[in-house]
């Protein structure tokens, strides 16, 4: 990871078929493990609803996506889901 106070990204292989990913920015952190063949291309942030849902506004890692999609699009919005 980058120095304290700055963003950073780290990906490491945890086993033959698993990948561990960490992304951080000031005040925000994301980490997950996944199968090494998974593609993750649209990283977004949201504030969890009181009931645990994610229907509120989102901020994407790309400014254009944040402007085009203030909330998570419906699953049939091909311009969002067909590109990684």
N, C-alpha and C positions, 0 to 999 in steps of 0.2 A: 504494500500500500504506500501511498505518497506520504509526505511529511504531515504532521498534525495541522489541521486547519485547511488542508487542500484536498481536492477530490482524488480518487484513485480507483484502479481496477486491477483485480488479480484473478487469474484462473489457474487451477492446478489439477492434475490428474490424481485422484485418490485411490484408484485401482485400475485394472485393465479396462473397465467399461464405465467408470464413473468420473464425473467432472465436478469440481467445487469452484464456485464463482463468488467473488466479493466485489461490490461496487460501492463507493462512498463519495459523498460530497458534504460540504459543511451542513451539519444538522440532519443528515440523511444517511442511512446505511441499508444495503440490501445484500443478502447472501442466500445461496441455495446450492443444492447438489442435484445433479441430473445425470441421465445416461449421456455418455460422451457424444452420441450422435444427434442430440437435440440442438436445434437452432433457436437462439433467443435473439430477436432483433428489435423488438419494440418494448423498451423498458419504460414503465410509467409509474408515477407516484399518485397516491390518493389517500384521503383521510377516511378511515373506516367509519361506516355508519354506526349508530348506537346498537343496532341489531346485528352487526358484524358484516353487513353488505358493503358493496363497493360501487354504489350507484351515483356517488357524488362526482364533483369535478376532478379532472386528472391533469397531470403535468407529465409530458413525455420527454425523453432524452433529446429529441429533436424538436426545435422550436416550431418548425412547420407543422408537425403533427399536433402539437399543443394548440395551435391556432385552428387547424382543420377539425380536430376532434376534442372539444372541451369535456366530453363524457365518452365513456367506452361505447363505440359504435355497435349497432346490431350485427349479428353474425353474418348477415347477407351483404354487408358493405365490403365488396371485393377489393376496392382500392386500399382498404386498411389491412385485411387479413391475407391477401394473396402475395404480399411483399414482405420480406424479412429485412 
